[in-house]
Amino acid sequence: MRAVLVVNPKATTTSERSRDVLVRALRSEVDLSVRYTRRRGHAMDIAREAVAEGVDVVVTLGGDGTVNEVVNGLMTAEPPATRPGATPAERLPALATVPGGSTNVFARALGLPREWPEGTSMILEGLRLGRSRTIGLGRADDRYFTFCAGFGVDAAVIHRVEQARKRGRVSTPALYFRSTLSQYFLDSDRRHPAITLERPGEAAEAELATVIIQNCAPWTYLGDREINPNPEASFDLGLDVMALRQLRVVSSTRTVTQFLSRHPDPRGKQVLRLHDAPEFTLISARPQAFQLDGDYLGEREKVRFTSVPGALRVIC
């Protein structure tokens, strides 16, 4: 079995020594090539090259951003000719994810442990046993995502955190909490909701203030605590949506408390939720912050979201 290991050398929870241990462990099971990312977007190029080379597995060592780039490389590559009758997922290399970032939402959603040594052990076992599953992905315009997208406040918070990290701050739950408060009270236009959600054959939902999209649950983690605006979201279904119609202090606090609870089920007059949606479009009267899988991608006025079922095989 041939595999490519895509390493983000800036991964926050691994060291050069731990990477050497991982490489030796993987080489005990597969014919391994190791490639390091050098810039943003480089993992996408490496994944496309892996598809062209006909490898069996692409392994990532990094955070959710590295995983997202590799997935987009796999999904946009031209796979070599394969046996007739193969599904789209079977034509591509399988994906194995070693958690190496600060949060690792995708890996944990697959049932992998938070720490990379335990995650590596489970992946090695999966490779030995040929254990994999096929998952669906989300797509926002021409970009794929594995677990979440955001249009509005949550994306703006991610942008704030990224700017703070560039200034040398460490990504912690406290940093996210302070960034959320600053964004909500200082930089959000809470009086004039500008987003409209459109679905084929359905009436439009207008005057939405912010929108969270999930391809699985949870949406993210606060340390070990799951945060779940859409607890029924699943890799095996379409996309789930939670939108707030207003950003009033009382109703917003109630909703956040609901999806932080042990049994999340956000409801209320200001909450819109959709389950297992195959497609929809978000349109805004003014530019909105936009994120996929925890990476800020700038501002948009319109994004079309679609569910892509049975898109990718993952080692689990």
N, C-alpha and C positions, 0 to 999 in steps of 0.2 A: 504494500500500500504506500502510495506517494503522498506526501503532505508538505504544505508550505506553512511556516510559522511567521505571522506578521507581528512584529514587535514595535510597540511605541516606546522608545527609550525614555520618554518623559512620564511614563505611567507612574502614578503617585504612590503605589503600595508595593512596588518591586524594586530590587536592586540588581546590579550586574551579577552578583553571586547567585541570587535566586533565579535569574534568567538562565544561567549556566546549568543549574539544577534541573530546570524545566526542559531545557534542550536535551540533556542526557536522558531524562525520563522518556521523552517522546521518541528519541532515537532508538530506545529499546523496543518500540512497537512499530515504528514506521520509518520509511526512507524519507528523511527530513531535510528540507532546505529552509534556512533562516534568512529573513529579509527585514531590515529595519526601515521604519518610516523616517523621512527627512524633512517633511513639510506637511502642512494641512492639505489633505486630498491625495497624498501619496499612497495611502493604504488602498484607495480605490484603484489606482493604476496597478498595484501589486496583485490585487485580486483578479483583475482582468487578465493579467499575464498568467496567473495560475490556471484560469479557465482555458486559455489558449494552449497551455502546456499539458492539459489533460490530467491534472492531479486529482486525487480522490478526496482530499480533505484540506480545508484551509483553517488554520488555528489562529486565533487572535490572542495577543497578550497586551491588554490596554484597557481603557475604559469604554463607556458606551459610545463615545465619539469614534473610536477606532472601529468598533463593531459596525456602526452605521456606515462608515466609509467602505468597509469590506463588503457588506451586504449590497451596497449600491454598485460596487465594482462587479460582483457576481451577477447581479440581476441585469446589468446593462452590457455584459460581455456577450460575444457571439460564441456559443459553445461548439466544440467540434462535433462532427457527425457521430451519432450514437445509434444503438440498436433501434429498430422500428418499434413503435408502441411505448417508448419511454416517456414518462411525464416530464413537464418542464423542470420540476425539482430534481428528478433523477438524471437529467442531462448536465446538471451543475455539480461541482464539488460540494460535499457536506461541509457545514460550518461547526467548528468547536470553539468555545469561548472560555478562555482562562481569565477569571476576574483579576484585573490589575489596576482599576481606577478607584476613585473615592467612593462611588455609590454602586456601580455594577447592577443597574436595575434589570437589564436584559438577562444576564447570567442568573441572577437570583429568581427571576420569573420562570426560568427553565428548571428551577429546583437545585441549582448549584450552590454550594456554600459560599459565604461572603469572602473567605480568605483563599488566596491562590493555591497554597499547597493542597488543601482539601479538594478544591475545584479540579486541580490537575489529576488527583487520584481518581475522581469520578470520570473524568474524560478518558483517562487511560483504560479504565474498566469498560467504558462504552466502546472504545476502539477495539478492545480485545473481543468483546461479545457482539460487535456489530450492532450496537443499540443506538437507534436514532428515531426521530419523529419528524413529521412534516408539519410546518407551521405556515400560517398566513402572515402577510405583511400589510402595512398600510402604504399608500402612495399619496404624496402631496404634489400636484402637478407632475413633474418628471422625476421627483426624488422619493426614494423609498424610506420608510422608517419601521423600526422593529417594535417599539412599545408605546411611544406617545408623541403627540404634537401639541402645540399651543399657539393660540392667536389672541394676543392681548396681554393681560397683566402677567401671567406666568412667564411668558417669553421675555417681557421687559425685565422681570426679576432676574432671569438667567443672564440677560445682558449686563445687568448691574454686577452680578457675581463675577462674570468673566472679566469685566473691567477692574474689579477689585483684585482678582488673582493676578492680573498683569502688573498691578502695583505691588505685588509681593504678599498679598493676603492668602491665608490658607483656607481652602474650601471646607467649611464646617457648618453644622446645622444652625449655629448662632449667626453666621454670616448670611445665610439664606433668610433667617427670620428678620434680621435688621433690614436687609435689602427689600423684603416684602413690605414691611411697614413703611419704608421710605417711598417705595413706588406707589403704594396705595394712597398715602396721605399727601404726598408732595407732587407726584407726576401723573396721576391718573385723572382723566376728565370724567369724573363720576356722575356728572349731571346730564351728559349727552351720549347715551349708548349709540354706537355707530355701525354695528355689525348686523348683517342679515344672513340667515342660513336658508339656502334653497335646496330642495330635493325634487327629483323628477316625480310628477304626479301628486305633489303635496303642496299645501299652502305655505308660503314663505314665513319664516319666523324672523321678525324684524326687531330692531332696537335691543340687541344683545350687547352686553358690555365686555365680556371676555369669554373665550371658548377653550375647553380642554378636550382633546381627542385621545382615546386609548385604543391600542390594539391588543392589550392584555392587562391583567391586574397583577400587582398594583401599578399606580401611576408613577410613584417614586417612593423613596424611603427617607425617613428622618432618623438617621442612625439605623437602629434595628426595627423601628416602627414603620409599618406600612401606611402609606397615604393613598386613599382609595375613593376618589370621586365617582368612579364607575366600577363597582366591585364585581359586576358580572362580565366585564370585558374578558375576551379569550382569544388566544392564537387560532382557535378553531372556528371562530365566528367573524362577522363583519366588525365594523368600527363602532365604538361607544362614544357618546358625546355628553358632556355636561357643560352647560352655558349658564351664566348669570345675566339676568335681564337688567339688573341695577347693581351698583356697588355701594349701596347704603350700608352704613356701619353695622347696624343691628342685624339685618338679614345676611350680610356677608359673613359676619362673625358666627351666626348660627349655622350657616352652610359649612364653613371651615370646621367647626366643631363636629358636625355630623360626619364628614369624611375622615376625620381624625379618630373617630370612635372605634371601639372594638368590633362593632357590627355596623359598618357604614351603609347608609341609605339616604343620601341627600335628597330632600324634598322641600317644597315650599312654593309660594307664588312667584318668587324671583328665580326659580330654578327650572331650566329646560334640560331634559335628559332623553337621549335616544339610545336604543340598544340594537346591536347587530345591523348597523346601517351599511348598505353596499356602496353608496356614493352620496355626496352632497358637496355644495360649494359655499364658501364663506366670502361675502363681499362687504367691504367697509367703505363708509363715506370719507374716511381719512386713513392714512397709513397706520397699520398695526404691527407691533413687534411679533415676530414669527420664529418658532423654534421646532426642531425635530430631534427627538431622542436626547434632549438636554443640551443641544447646540444651538446657539442663537444664529439665525440666518438673515438678519436684517429686517426691514419693514416691507409689508405687502398690503395691497388693497383688495386682492382677490386670490383665493387659493381653492383649487378643486381637489377634493379628497376622494379616494377610491380604496376599497378593500381588495386585496389580491390573495385569494385563497390558495392553499397548497403550493406556496411559492418556493419554499426552501427547506432542505433537510438539515437538521441540527443533531449533533451528537449529544446525548443526554444520559 
